[in-house]
Amino acid sequence: MPTAIAVTSPDLVLPPLDRQTPPAAVQPQPTLEQSLNGMHALIEQHGYVIALHAASGDDPAVQRLRTVRSVLESDRIALLGLDLPPLGLALLAQQLRRLSVCDFSPGVLASSARLLAHYVYAGALLGSVAKLDRVPVSLAAHAKSWASNSQFAVLAHPRPQLVRVGQGELPGPEFGTRMVVASGQPPSDWVTASLAPAWRVQGVATVPLPKDSGRWWGTQRLVEFAAGLHDVSVLYQLVSSVRREVCHWCGLELIGDRCGFCAAPLPPPPEQQPVAAARALPRGGT
């Protein structure tokens, strides 16, 4: 069975792109007992579980996940906190679900999340930036957000950027992507009619707005979007091209500089000791 990919809410489970894409699990469950039973069942069935969550440490769901891992005393649960908006996190989970059926070991799959996140372009069209604290906002933008017809295009990842619609453009990816879009209130077609063509995306899918999006962006007047690699062969090549190491702590394979399961950093390579030049003894020496 492939490694299980879990997310913290059902609205972070994007529809599969093909029949081979496994479903995502939702953890934690409403109660601690249900969470323990559900996680234990996932480990028994899949061997390893990779649970994605927002990087914020004060989320009750994250605290429960840590409690579950501690109570089960399992080293087969990877808790990966990522600094992505909700829809970007859902897109990354979808990518990992597709890669989970490939021949990657659980350690490589878990540590690939940080690599793949670099290629996720996540942002939103906002009606107000008055309460936005995830991206730097100028005083002028704060003042303009009080106007009833103001709209701001914001890119939170991979490089924060904020422009007023009609007065600037968001820098897009320089590689082929597929975009997912989720509308709040009031709805707008700017993302699909203007941004998607400008970014030359290779497809657009509309999904429900995640419940945490309004809190993450500081307003319910938004349209959230995320664009990322969608060709599974490209995803596979990207991950497989990175050199693999063995975690010195838990023994799992990894890519990058940190193990996805035990979070142990990759030790620096040993310094090469210079070989001292042999000195010839002076004639007659002993």
N, C-alpha and C positions, 0 to 999 in steps of 0.2 A: 504493500500500500504506500502511496506517496506521503511525504511529510505533510501534516495538517497545517493549514494556514488559518489563523483566527483573527477576528477583529472584535472590537468592543461593543458594536451596535449593529443591528440588522440592516440599517440604512447605509452601512459602509460596505455592503456586499453588492458589488456590481454584477449585472447579468453576465454569464459566460459568453465568450466570443466564439466558442466552438464546442463540439460535443466532448472533447477531451479535457476541457477545463473542469477541475474538481470544484465542488462547492466550498465556500468558506464556513468555518465554524464561528459561533458567536460566544465569546467568553469575556467577562464572567457572566454567570446566570444571575437571576434575581436574588437568590439566597446563597449563603456560603456553602450550605450542604449541596445544593444543586450544582454550584460551581465546582466543588470537589469531585462530585460524581461525574460530571460532564468532562472535566479535564482528565480524570483517571481513565474514562472510556476512550478518549481521544488517544492517549498514550498507548493503551492496550491495542487499539486498532491500527494506529499509524506509526507507532514507535517514537516519533518526535513531534512536538508542537511548536510552531512559530507564531507568537501572538504580537500583532502590531497595535500600537496605541500612540496617542498624542504625547509629545515630549513633556507636557506639564505634569509635574509630580504630585499635584494636589487633587487630581482626578480620583474620585472614589473607586472607579472601575480599575484604575492602575493599582491602587492600594489593595483591592481585593485580589487581583491577579498575583501580586507579590505574596499575599497571605496564602493563597492556594499553592503556589510553588513551595513556600516554606513548610506548610503542613504536609504536603505530599513528599517532601524531601527528595524531589526529582531533579536530576540534572538533564532531563530531556525536554525542558520547557525553556524556550528563548523568549524573553520579554524585550521587545525592541521599541523604544521610544523615539519617534521621528518628528522633527520640527516641520511638519507639513499641515496645510489646512485640511479639513475633513475630506473633501472630495479628492485631493491629491493623495491622501492616505488610502482612500478606497481604490484609487487607480493603481497604486503600488501593490496593494494586496492582490488585485486582479493579476498583475504581472507575475507575482510570486506563485499564485495558484497555477498559472500556465506553465511555469518552469518546474513546478513540483513533480510533474509527470516525466521530466527529463532525467538524465542519469547523474544529476548532482547529488552529492551527499548532503545530509541535513546541515552540517556545519557550513558548507559552501553556500547553500541556499540562504541560510540565515544571514551570513555576513555579506551576501550580495545585495541585501536591502539598502544598505548605505550607498553602494555603488549605483544602483538603479535610481535612487532618489535624486541623484545629481542631474538626471535627465528628465525629471518631471517639472513641467512648467505649470504652476498652480497660482490662480489669482481669482479676482472677482470684479464685477461691475457694481459699484456701491452708490447709493443715493445719498450717503452721508459718511464722512470720515471723522465725525466729532468724537466718537468713542473707539476709534481704531488705534490699538496700541501694538499691533504686530509689525507694522511697517512705519518708518519715520514719516511724519506728516508735518508740513510746514504750517506756520501761523496763517499764511494766506489761504492755504487749502482748508484749514479749519474754519476760517471766516466765510469762504465761499460755500462751504457745505450747508450753511444755514439757508441758502437760497433753495426754494422749493423745487426748482428744475435742474439742480446740479447733479451731475453724474461723474464719477471718478473711476478710472480703470486702474486697478491695482494688481501688481505682480508681487506675490509674497515669496516665491521660490522659483528658480534658484538664486536670483539676485533681486532684492526688493526694489520696486519702482512704482511710482505713483504719478499719473498724469490726469488732467481733466479731459474728458471726452471732447474731441474736436480741437484740442490745443496741443496734442502730442500723441505719440504712438508707443505702445509697449513693445520692447524687444522680444522677438519670438525665437523659437528653436531653429537651428540651422540644419535640421535633419527631419526625416519624415515622421509625423506623429498622427495620432488619432485623438480626438478631443471628446470629453464628456462634459455636459452642461447641465446645471441644476438651477432652476429659477425659484426665487422667493416672491415677495410682493413689493411693488407691482412688477409684473413680468416685462421683459424687454428682449428684443431680437438683435441688439447690438453685437452680442458675442457671436451669434451664428451668422449674421448678415455682414458684419464688418471685420471682426477680429479673426474669425476662422479663415476667411479668404486671404487676409493679409499674412497670416501665418502659413498658408498653403497646407492646411491639415488634410489628411487623406480620408477623413470621415468624421462625422459628428453624431454622438448619441446623447439623447436627452434622458435624464434620470431624476428621481425625486431628490429634493434638497435634504441633505443630512440634518438631523435635529440640532447638532452642535454648531452648524455653520453660522447662525445668527449671533451666537455668543462669541465665536472665534473672530468674526469680522466686525462685531460691535454694532450691527444693525440687521434688521430683517428686510430692509430695502436692498436686495442684492440679487445678482445672478452669478453663481460660482462656476468656475470652469477649471479644468485640468487637462493638459495635453502631455502625452508620453509615447514612448516606443510601443508599437502594437504587434509588429511582426515577430512571432515567437522565434524564428530562426535568427533574427538580429539580436534579440534578447539573449538567446543561447550563446551566440558568438561573443557578445560583449562580456558575459560572465566567464565563459571558458577561456577567454584570452588572458585573464589575469592569473598571475602566478599563485599557486596554491602552497600553503604552509600547513604545518601541524601545530595545533595549540599545545603549548608546553604544560598547560594546567589540566585540561580535560581530555586531550588527545584527539579532538575532532579536527577535521580539515577546515581551513578558513581561507578567505581571500581578504586582502586589505591588511589593516594593522590591529584588528581587534576581533576576538571570538564573539560570535553572535549569541552563544549559549551561556558561557561563564563570564563573558565580558573581560577576560584577561587580555591585556595588550600583548602584541607580538614583541618579544624581546629584541633589542637592537642586535645587529650582526656583530659577532666577536671581532674585536680589533685585531688586525693582522700584526703580529709582532715582527718587527724587522729582524732579519737574521744578521747577527753580528759577524762582521768580517773576521776571518781567522787571521791572527797576527803571527807572522813567522818568527820563530825564536832566533835571536841573534846567534851568529856562528859561535859555537863553543858553549852555548847556553844549555841548560838542562831543565 
